Amino acid sequence: MSRKQQRGEATVETVLDAALRVYAQAGDQGLTVGAVTKASGVSLGSLYHHFGSVDGLLNALVMRWLERLLGELVKALEGTRTAHTGIRALVGAYFDFVQEQPDAARLLHSAYADRQGMADGQRLRDAQEARLSPLAQWAQRYVDAGEIAPLSGPLIESLVLGPVTAVARRWLSGVGDVDLDEAAVVLPDRIWRSVESAGAEPK
């Protein structure tokens, strides 16, 4: 990698770090060009060169943290030997991420991220294919082994991660009526029951 490329990557990281700080303080409405250039020290021209627009910057920020979350979920599956223990590991890793990176988690669970997912869901999934494939392969392996019911990949994903994202959103809202540590204990068994195949036993 050339020095110019290294400087470009460093600039992108600097801007994205600053953008998350601005988002945490002011939300997506406060994520303006002026606020980000002031927080990052990066010039207006450089910001536009790398991201094209504020929407481009916000999209890049969402993708950055989505990739990191998916990476944590994939890592959590390593070493698990059953579908049930895999579900437990996924739930735990998701909630750990939310508690350790609350600002990024609020962005990923925001109305903006939801709108982007609805408007451009296929492109987002295509961009994260390398991260999503291990999760799909993990589920399919246990479908083939008879541990998980023979459901479509998207339906399995919804049954496993749907309750997790719902609890995460509630916790991130600041209402204070959800304990993520308690949810990490309770949810895996409930999720397992929704996807287990007939006759499968939790392990």
Disulfide bonds with the S-S distance in Angstrom:
none
